[in-house]
Amino acid sequence: MKLTINGKQIEVEGPKTLLEAARENDISIPSLCDHPRLSPFSGCRLCLVKIKGRKGYMPSCSTYAEEGMEVQTQSPQLKKLRKQIMEFILSEHPNACLICREKENCDEYKSTLRKVGEVTGCVLCPNNGRCELQDVVEELNIKRVSFPSQYRELEVKKRDPFFDQNYNLCILCGRCVRVCHEVRGNSVLTFSYRGTKTVVGTVLDLPHTETGCQFCGACVDVCPTGALTERELKYEGLPQRMEPAICGLCSMGCELQINLREGRLLNSLPSDQGVVNQGQACVKGRFTLKDILYSQERLLRPMIRRNKHLEEVDWDEALDYVAEGLGQYKGEKVALFSSTQLGCEDGYISQKFAQEALKTGNIGTPAVFFPVQSLKRLAQNHGFELDLNFRMDQISEAKTVFLVGTDVPLTHPIIWLELLKALQKGARFIYLSPNEFEINRHADQWIQNKPGTESYVLNFLSRLILQGSSTSQDISEREGFHTFKNSLENFPLEKAPSITGVSEKQLKEAAEILGGKSPKAILFGGAFSQVRWRNQNLSALWNLSLLTQAGLYPLDLDSNSRGMEVIHGRSFDLGQSFNRIVQNLSSGKIKALYQMGPVPLPQKIKTNFRVFQDSFLNAQREQADALLPASTFLEREGIFVNAEGRVQKTSPVLPPMGDSRPDWWILSQLAQRMGVSGFKYKKTSQVRKELGENIPELNSASSSRLKEKEVFLKEEKKGPKKFLPVQLKETPAKPTREYPYLMMVEGSQDYYRNFHLSEKIKGFRMIRDVHWLYISPQDAEKLELKENQPVKVESTKGKMSRKVKISTSVLSGTVKTSFNWDEPSDSLINFDSSLFPAIQVVPVRIKRGE
Amino acid sequence: MEEKVLTKNFGVKNSHRIDVYLERGGYQAVQKALQMDPDKILEEVKAANLRGRGGAGFPAGVKLGFVPKEVEKPKYLCANADEGEPGTFKDRYIMTHDPHLLIEGMIIISYCVGIHKAYVYIRGEYEHIAQQLEKALSEAYDKNYLGQNILNSGFDLDVFIHRGAGAYICGEETGLLESLEGKRGYPRLKPPFPAAIGLFQCPTVINNVETLSNIPQVILKGAQWFVNKGLPKDGGTRIFSVSGMVEKPGVYECPVGTSLKDIIYEYAGGLKEGKKLKAVIPGGLSAPILKPDEIDVPMDFDSLMEAGSMLGSASVMVIDQEKPILDVLRVISDFYSHESCGQCTPCRIGNSWINKIIHRLYREKGKKEDLDKIIRLASNMKGKTLCPLGDAAALPILSLTQKFREELETYTES
């Protein structure tokens, strides 16, 4: 449509506000409450404009452009009006510096930043230089304020981790409230009181830690003033350099903007250009990178064990030492644990190193039975192939969403944002889990099943759907349909409540929703595929997805688990390989171990030679013969494949700290010293090129198309899909009189290599501690347990120490905990006969600790 | 005295009970309406020129006409009983003395628009009235004027009562909707208007209690009768709430267009104890003030607009000569700075500064520019705020400081 702004004819497309239209055409209209990703608020009133033929002034942020509109954004009256409004705003905000005549002469460091709660002028404000108020004052050329500044005398809140809240600086633009509600679906922040007493805060003014806040930092990012500020940044000054990087902390692959000053990382922000995350991040990407990078436990020099002590040495000496040590153990005597948090180049070289230098097939990662691997393996076993790539925005288009067993805002925060978009458009949403999730209030239904009975619930649902409506031809003609249908006869609905704990009525309602509108999305995460009975779970879910014609979205876990899956998973079954290595380590068959990330291993294993190649020192160093410092994902380049299957390249934002080096460099240096040829790489790009030639799925790895951020793992054209026979090999564990509680245990996802966020970062520990034992208020009362009280959890086979976390999210009779990946696995493994300890359902008893 | 229509049951023993109401001709309009074509009802309401009694005076029929006819979504009716405008107490009288009149009006409008769920949003302070309304509702359910298949017409309607929590802004129709949805009472941006996207994102009719209470007689006696009662473009009678220094403060039902002078001197018995008139606020606290020489004005929307004020909720507040005008100014400002919702800058901070300056005038001699400052602040609110609350605050303050400048200047340095 065509309209004129300030006499200039412009053309805009689609529904667009006048403010957007103006900005597109480089016409500046000041505004403080508007934000491109948020709904209009029209609170600040700075963007008022005059429209021909309309009475008074209209807010351009919420008035939509119309054909033939004549808009005036500048006039003496408007200027006066805006100045007055800005004066209003400044009368409630410290403004001495903003209108100071000496402003231009005031050097950056004239005043010392001090650790006071109050901000009385810009030079003392942590947001100096990042403040939108400053910009508007400049734009409107405000030299004086006719009102005295009124300090609101609100308490500066520092009780929460990661950010401070100084609402004395707040101008009530409501961006934080809106972003929390609209974009994050969390609604932690709200306005309270009214009139001049209006203030932003939490319900009953509780600390954020008690309100379900995920500390994603979105509120801090949209705050135009210093009201919400990142604590770590407060005394740091402005960035000199900003670099993009792909976050290496989970499978979302968010693009971050890394801010640097004097060669140091200041902080990390979600990048607005991020294709995946679109200006959003989570607590890990937003607030923990600095703690990780500058951890006191960063491993900065190679160390080798001499005379029983670890000594720092230079690379030459270390590499010779390790090459010689490893040289004695080849083939079955040696094993290598890689990590799914490494780049594809590192993964490729570790594979090549194991095969060609160590001459062993003993290569594994603890990240086994991840959703993609497990599903792929299942399909392969039944003779068909799958499309595993997807795009996140497909989820936002779904009209029916079924989420199975993963608390998606915590495990896959960006997926949750897409899911939220679907919900905002009216999608129906069901989730299946023994535990209540924070997002319960968004759900049409929460199917609360007894732990371990997921596959039963799914089969009951399939049966109901089959009974409910006539099956379309393309479904009933699919291979395996009749066998599948017949085997569902074994699931009479009346048995559902006793087996699964879910009522018939609820199952019927759920089946009705699942039979509803398309497109449908079924999402599942690690909790569903990492159990021993994964195949019976996955078959049931697979069948349900075929039956309902829903898209199946396996949500993988680590930053490069999908990349590693195609690199390592080509040659063998990762899960079996992991278990075989652990068995052979325990039996002493494997004598040397090369470890590139945390692995839960029995404490009693003895090796003759053990090398840790990692970025941090940790408890396991006592068992090390050599420690080789690897650089972190911020200090090197590499390609990573996120949960979607999207291949992304990240570049170093900092030089490697100390003597640390990329993992591929260390391994190829070792290989050379072990006399193996084919490891002479100078640059990462050489490795990448070779990798692209050898791994067909990653053949675009060194392509220049990576820049467009739209490259996905290559998938072959797949054959027809078929229904799988219903398998029920496992019956779910039941509590006993002696062990009356059913405990769910899962591996933590809050780690980077052997740096465990909740162990090392106090703020993170306040949000979620790996060692919390979630217990229902009823059970806590029965056992007379208090919050944070130490307890011992015992099963028939082992015990572990945990801290009480009273939570309504777990059913009475069940408890939940997680573990760090380098915790000695003895107790964990012994909880169950399975070697792989990721997720267990175990009957336990709970005893009060000291 | 004119024939009473809206208030005819006031003062009758147990007038709030359904049997008394029925005895006196109640629910006949519903019986008639349910046999009518909904479009005919709409036509009748439009022809009656019934203008909204809440304050804005928007023609009720036109508003009903905005509701889309064919929609998948449910539609809702909200009776605005959040009577928060200072000086206004007419709805409270209707709901106390004649709750079934309101219910009857709601049934007819719901039937007309095709609504099956209606709400009465009643101000929190009216707890006893809410209880009485609940009783009236259950009486109406018992007699099948509400519920399923009303009077065998096949039409269903449920009415729910929702109590507010004491915020003026929740009387603003979109603030009311937010509050009814369980959210903070912030006004919404318009467009979209509630008729298209209202309660729970569905088409919604919002009418004042008095407006709805007029519907039964429009149906029973016809639009022409109604127009004849009042003025051609502003039909019917209105209930005036008269308060302040008059002999007989209270509610008076008079035809639309009755002179303000008559309301004060004839109906309300003139000023108390022979006091002299200083000023009148003719239409609730947000209406610009009138001086004694301006009160010979017909009380209808258009005439008062011409006179530079507004009819608003038809609440007449009478101020006598002895009352310092600064007190009036302070009361007005105290109210609006307390009730500003806080969403938009000019209203939130403008009101607060005006209030601060006024309070300073009590403590110390004001500065010479204080009055101009108040005028400048109020002008910067007028027409620039997100919802009408900013105007409601600016208008009386502007008129007071301008019309009583001389008196107010005695508080400032010369």
Interface residues (C-beta under 8 A of the other chain):
Chain A: P40 F41 S42 G43 C44 R45 L46 L48 K55 G56 Y57 P59 S62 L81 Q84 I85 F88 I89 S91 E92 S146 F147 I171 L172 G174 T190 F191 Y193 R194 G195 T196 K197 T198
Chain B: A167 I169 R184 Y186 L189 S337 H338 E339 S340 C341 G342 Q343 C344 T345 P346 R348 I349 G350 N351 S352 W353 K373 R376 N380 G383 K384 T385 L386
